[in-house]
């Protein structure tokens, strides 16, 4: 039953998901990091994060983006 549902969904939406996957290829890490930066900024503005926590979150997210860029560079 599960396989049948998976086949139907893949048949109906396979092309669209493939296009989205192609569009997001190599950008998912950056989008996630940007979402994290926005979340950290909102947390800092609301007072849920201290300034040092905000700065450390930003540094960690920038490190993730740099790591992704480095991995992509070594693939080429």
N, C-alpha and C positions, 0 to 999 in steps of 0.2 A: 504494500500500500504506500509506504513512504517513498519507494522508488518511483512509483507511478506519479505521485504528486510532484516529485522532483523533476521528472521528465516533462510533465505538463508545464510547470513553471519555467523550466529551461527553454522549452519550445516557444512559450509565449513571450518571455522577457529576455531570452538569451542574447539577442542582438543588442538590445538597449544596454544591458549590463556590460556586455563586451565593450561597447562604445564608452561607457562611463569609466570602466576599468582602464581603457587606453588613455582617456583624457586625464585621469588622475595618476597615471604612471609617473613615478618619480616626484610627485607633489604631495603625497599623503603625509609624509613626515613634516613638511613645512606647514601644511594646513593645520596639523595637530599642534605644532609648536605655536603657531599664531593664535589658535584657540586657547592654548595654555597661557599665553601672554595676556590675552584679553581677560581670562578668568583671574589671573593673578592681579591684574590692574583693578578689576572690579572688587576683588577681595581687599586690596589695599585701600581703595577709596571708601569701602564700607567699614573699614576698621577691623576687619577679620584677620588681616595680616599686618605684622609690624613691618617697618621699612626694611630691616635686614632680611626678613623672610621674603619680601617682595623682590628684593635685589637678588637673592640666592635663587629664587624661582626663575627669574629672567635669565640669569647666568646659565642655569642648567638647561633651559630651553634653547638658548643660543648655542650651547655646546652640542645639543642634539642636532641642530640644523647644520653646524659645522661638521659633525661626524658624518652625517648623511652626504654632505657635499664631498667629503674626503673619500667615502666609499664609492660614490659615483665617479669620481675622478680616477680612481685606481682601476675601475672596470674598463675604461677606455684605453 
